[in-house]
Amino acid sequence: MVNRLSDSTSPYLLQHAENPVDWWEWSEAAFDEAQHGVRANCVNPGWVRTEMADAEMAEFGAPLGISPDHAYAAVTSLVPQGRPAEPDEIAGAVMWLIGPDSTYVNGAGITVDGGTTIVDPGSVPFHFDVRRRG
């Protein structure tokens, strides 16, 4: 089974991702290899609390004089769940994809982002019912 982690496949995040997944590459694999029992899926995480993200939060927060925890709060303020994911939450989606309960899942992008993709950051100022958390 082929699985690749990506930054996201949302148009906004693809525009800003350093290493976006090539949609055509894995969707072609999903189509071409399915007859051989090979499935190709993609996990699209949002912010995940990792050592790399901790370093980014420290870098984001330093000029503002805020801690990494406050920087996480700022960057996830529009995430409906109001926090970054823990690595185990992303791993859970991957484990489901490689397990026996997802044998008919192929060519899918599984978004694990706390609801971030349902929020359009560019239009938030025009939606008065969307509020930052915290």
HELIX and SHEET records of a PDB file:
HELIX    1   1 PRO A   11  HIS A   16  1                                   6    
HELIX    2   2 TRP A   23  GLU A   33  1                                  11    
HELIX    3   3 ALA A   34  HIS A   36  5                                   3    
HELIX    4   4 GLU A   51  GLY A   61  1                                  11    
HELIX    5   5 ALA A   62  LEU A   64  5                                   3    
HELIX    6   6 PRO A   68  VAL A   75  1                                   8    
HELIX    7   7 PRO A   87  ILE A   98  1                                  12    
HELIX    8   8 PRO A  100  SER A  102  5                                   3    
HELIX    9   9 THR A  116  ILE A  118  5                                   3    
HELIX   10  10 PRO A  121  PHE A  126  5                                   6    
SHEET    1   A 3 VAL A   2  LEU A   5  0                                        
SHEET    2   A 3 ALA A  40  PRO A  45  1                                        
SHEET    3   A 3 GLY A 109  VAL A 112  1                                        
END                                                                             
